[in-house]
Amino acid sequence: MRIISRYGAILMMQTMKLESHVGNDGMLHIPLPEVKDADVEVIIVYQQVQKPQKRQWSPEFLSTFGAWEGEVLERAPQEEQSEREPFL
């Protein structure tokens, strides 16, 4: 995006998206390797990242594993499958 500064200079606004970590000190470090010894104007819009929780089986569910004490389970004979239309 091109911006004209209050002094008449044409400035190029740069946009970057990154994920970073804010330390215990509350500081966010943003590397700008292409900018050296310069004043910059920064606008920050941030959102905390929600890390997906690892899905796990509950202990109650796992306690049922191997708990069947009835007759032996057997799969019933399967009927012959009918012919289907082919996928295109």
C-alpha positions as CSV (number, residue, x, y, z in Angstrom):
1,M,0.0,0.0,0.0
2,R,1.4,3.4,-0.9
3,I,1.0,6.2,1.6
4,I,2.1,9.8,1.3
5,S,3.5,11.1,4.6
6,R,2.8,14.5,6.1
7,Y,6.2,15.6,4.7
8,G,5.2,14.6,1.1
9,A,7.3,11.4,1.0
10,I,5.8,8.3,-0.6
11,L,5.9,5.5,1.9
12,M,5.3,1.8,1.4
13,M,3.2,0.1,4.1
14,Q,4.2,-3.5,4.7
15,T,1.9,-6.2,6.1
16,M,3.1,-9.3,7.8
17,K,1.3,-12.1,9.6
18,L,3.1,-14.2,12.1
19,E,2.6,-16.3,15.2
20,S,4.9,-15.6,18.1
21,H,5.2,-16.1,21.8
22,V,4.7,-13.4,24.5
23,G,7.1,-14.2,27.3
24,N,6.5,-13.9,31.1
25,D,7.7,-10.3,30.8
26,G,4.8,-9.4,28.5
27,M,7.1,-8.5,25.6
28,L,6.4,-9.4,22.0
29,H,9.5,-9.5,19.8
30,I,8.9,-8.8,16.1
31,P,11.9,-9.3,13.8
32,L,12.2,-6.8,10.9
33,P,15.4,-7.8,9.2
34,E,14.8,-5.5,6.2
35,V,14.6,-2.4,8.4
36,K,17.7,-1.1,10.1
37,D,18.3,2.1,12.1
38,A,14.9,3.6,11.1
39,D,11.8,4.9,12.8
40,V,8.7,2.9,12.1
41,E,5.0,3.3,12.7
42,V,3.4,0.1,13.9
43,I,-0.2,-0.9,14.3
44,I,-0.8,-4.2,16.1
45,V,-4.0,-6.2,16.0
46,Y,-3.6,-9.4,18.0
47,Q,-5.5,-12.5,18.9
48,Q,-4.6,-15.2,21.4
49,V,-4.0,-18.6,19.6
50,Q,-6.3,-21.3,20.9
51,K,-4.3,-24.5,20.8
52,P,-6.4,-27.6,19.9
53,Q,-6.8,-29.9,22.9
54,K,-5.6,-33.4,22.4
55,R,-8.6,-35.7,22.2
56,Q,-8.4,-38.6,24.7
57,W,-10.7,-41.4,25.7
58,S,-12.1,-41.0,29.1
59,P,-11.0,-43.4,31.9
60,E,-14.7,-44.5,32.2
61,F,-14.7,-45.6,28.5
62,L,-11.3,-47.3,28.7
63,S,-12.4,-49.3,31.8
64,T,-15.0,-51.1,29.6
65,F,-12.3,-52.6,27.4
66,G,-12.4,-56.3,27.6
67,A,-15.2,-56.2,30.1
68,W,-17.7,-58.3,28.1
69,E,-18.4,-61.5,30.0
70,G,-21.4,-62.9,28.0
71,E,-21.4,-65.5,25.1
72,V,-18.7,-65.2,22.4
73,L,-19.6,-62.6,19.9
74,E,-19.7,-63.7,16.3
75,R,-20.4,-61.8,13.1
76,A,-23.5,-63.0,11.3
77,P,-23.1,-64.3,7.7
78,Q,-23.3,-61.4,5.2
79,E,-25.6,-61.4,2.2
80,E,-24.2,-61.1,-1.3
81,Q,-23.8,-57.5,-2.2
82,S,-25.8,-56.2,-5.2
83,E,-24.0,-54.7,-8.1
84,R,-23.8,-51.0,-8.0
85,E,-23.5,-48.2,-10.6
86,P,-19.8,-47.3,-11.1
87,F,-18.5,-43.9,-10.0
88,L,-17.8,-41.5,-12.8
